[in-house]
Amino acid sequence: MKTQKPIALVTGASGDIGGAIAKELGANGWHVIGTYVGATDAAAATVAVINNAGGSAEAMQLDQRDPAAIDSLIANIASDYGRLDVLVNNAAWNIGIPFRRLDDLTADIWDRVMETNLRAPFLLARSAAKLLSADGGGHIVNISSAGGISPGSSSIAYSSSKAGLNHLTRCLAVAMSPDVAVNCIAPGLVENTRMAARLPDNVAEGARQTAVLGRVGEAEDIAKQTLAFVQSTSVTGQTLVIDGGMPGAMR
């Protein structure tokens, strides 16, 4: 086997949140396998940061809309390492379509969002279940959205996919117990990310002012909560919102 370290698979590690999660796990003893679809350079940069800091990481290409690609990736991890300790379902896809523009939300867009954001996390969990449960201490962390709790996000499809992911978390927590803990993080606006930079200034500022802490989350907050979940031995089936305290997402 290539390493004796525990293994963490982080999908979408080429992005801001996925990259922060990968770096946090890499800094705390996991060998990180970070996936990407087309952002080869960004994924390589994340891997380089981890390896240069004394951790270990590698990047693997994955189109998670392809079930065969998912099964192939998990089979490669099983062959190379014989274990998988953490699965972070972070990769997602969205497109900005205001809720009232129903006709703009086509069936093809709906299907792409659902296949990427909801079907893929299930297929990854199913494919990895035996590896994750092998030593009785595996973890899945799903990265959802506050838009899956209150009706507001880039689109109805995105909010619906994340609402489904929240409930998939609970269902998998039951299905994969007692060997695998399954939890979820639902970010709101995340500062200093490409997604936040694309928002109109008034929307971003409105989120900051509505948050009861007077500030919203950062990618590092999500990364540290991911670490807390995978270090826990008694938490499962939970969705934790990181958004600075937006009243609409308080449940």
N, C-alpha and C positions, 0 to 999 in steps of 0.2 A: 504494500500500500504506500501511497505517496507521502502521507503524513499521519502522525498520531494525534493530531489536533481534532477536536470536534468540528463537524462540517456544517456550514450555514449556506443555504442557497437563497440569494436575494434577487428577485426578479426586478428588472428595470433599474439596475445599479448604475446605469449611465445617466440617470436623472438626478435632480437635486436632493430629493428625499431619499431615494434609493441609495445614492452615493453616500449620504450621511449615515444611513443605517449600516451600509457595508463597512465604512470606516470605523464606526463604533464597535461593531462585532469583531472586526479585524484587530482592533487595539486591545480587545479583551479576551483574546485567546482562541478565537475561531478561525479556521481556514475558510475564507469566503469565496464562494463561486457566484459571481455577479453576471446576470444575463442582460442582454441588450438585443434590440431588433436591428437597427441600422446605425446607431451612434457608436461606431467602433472606437473613435478617438476618445470620446467621453468615458466609455467603459474602461479603456486602457489607462486613462488618467486616474480614475478611481483606484484601479488595481495598483498602479505605480505608487500612489500615496501610501497605500497599506503596506506594500512590500518595502518601500524605502524607510518606513517607520519601524521596521523589524517584524511586521506581521507577515501573513502569507495569504495570497489571493490570486485568482485567475478569472478571466472573462470567458463566457460562452455565449454564442449566438442562439437566440430562441425566438421564434415566432409563436407565441402562446395561443394564437388562434388555430394552430395546427395540432390536433391531438396526437398525431404520430410523432411530431417533433418533441412534444412533452414527454412521451414515453421513452423516446430515444435519449433525451437528456438524463432522465432519472436512471435509465439502464447504464449509461456511461458513468454516472456517479457511483452506482452500485459496483460496477466493474473496477473503477479506479480506487475507490475508498472503502467500499464495503459497509458504509454507514451514511446516515444523514440525520443530523441532530436538530436542525432548525430550518424551517421553510418560511420565508417572508414573502408574502404575495403583495408586492408593491406595484408592479407594472400595471398601467392602465392607459386608456385612451379616451379623449374627450374632444368635443368641438363646441364652439359657442353658438347656441341657438336659443334665443329668448323663449321662455315658456309659452308665450301667447302665439308664437309663430308655429303653430301645429303642423301646417302643411310643409314647412321646411324640414321637419324631422321625418325623413323618409325611412322606409323599411330597411334599406341597406345600411343607413347610419345607425338605426336602432340595433340591428343585428351585429354590426361591428363593435359597438359599445358593449353590448351584452356578452358577446363572445370573448372579448378581451378582459372585461372587468369582473365578470361573474362566472361564466362557464370555465374560463381558464383556471382561476383559483381552485374550483372544485376538481378539475381534472388533475391539476398538480398535486393536490392533497390526496386524491385517490391513488394516483400513480406512485406517490412517495410513502403511502401509508405503512407498508411493511418495513421500509428502512427507518422511518421515524419512530415506529413502535418497538424496534428490535431490542433496545436496552431499557425500555419502560420509562423513558424520560424525554421524549421528543416534544418539540414545540412548533406550532404554527402561529404566525402573527400576520393578520390581514390588515392592509392599509386601506381604509375606507374613506369617508368624507362626512363632514357635518351636514352636507347636502343630502345625505341618505337618511338624516333624522328630521330635518326641517326642509320644507320645499323651496329650495333656492340653490342653484349651482349653475354650471355652464349650460345645462340642458335638462329636460325631463328625463331623457334616456340616462344621462350620467347619474342624476339623483336616484333613479329607479334601480340602476345597477348597484349603486352603493348601499341602498336600502336592502337589496337582496343579499349583498355581501355581509351586512351586519347580521342578518338572520342565518345565513350560511354558517357564520362563525358559531352561533349557538347550536345549530344542527350538527356540525362537525365535532363540537365539544362533547356532545352526547355520543355520536357515532364512534369516535376515536378514543373515548375513555376506556380504561383508566391510564392508558400508556402515553397518550399524546394530549397536551394542553393546547387549546385553541383560543386565541384572543384577538382583539381587533383594536386598531387606533383610528379614530375619525378626525382628521385635521380640518380646521376651517381655513381661513387665509393663512398662508405660510410666507413669512417675510423672506426677502432676498432669494426668491426662486424665480425661475423663468415664467411660471404660471402667474405669480403675483405681479410681475412686471408687465404682463399683457393686459391686466385689468385696468379699466378707466380709473383715473386718480380718485374720483369721487366715490367709486365703489370700494376701493381699498381703504380710503380714509374713513368711510362710513363704518366699515367693519372694525377698524381700530377704535372708533369712538363708541360703538355699541358694546364692545367687549368690556365687561365690568372691571377687568384689570387695567384697562386703558392701553393694552397692547395685545397682539395676537401671537400665534406660535411661530417658531423657527424650525428649520429642518433638524437641528440638533436636539430640540425638545422631543421630536418624534423618535429620533435615534435612541435617545436615552430611555424613553419609555419602552421601546422595543427590547432593549437590553434588560430592563426590569422584568418584563414579561418572561423572557427566556431564562432568567435566573430564578424565577419563582417556582415553587413546587406545589402551590395550593390555589392558583388562580386559573380559572378556565371559563369560557363562555361569556367573556366580558367585552364590551365596547366602550373605550375611554375616549372622550372628546378632548382634543387639544386645540383651543381656539381663543384663549384669553377670557373665556366665560361669556359666550354669546347666549343671551337668555333663550333664544329660539331653539338651541340645541341642548338645553339643560333638561334632563329627564331623570 
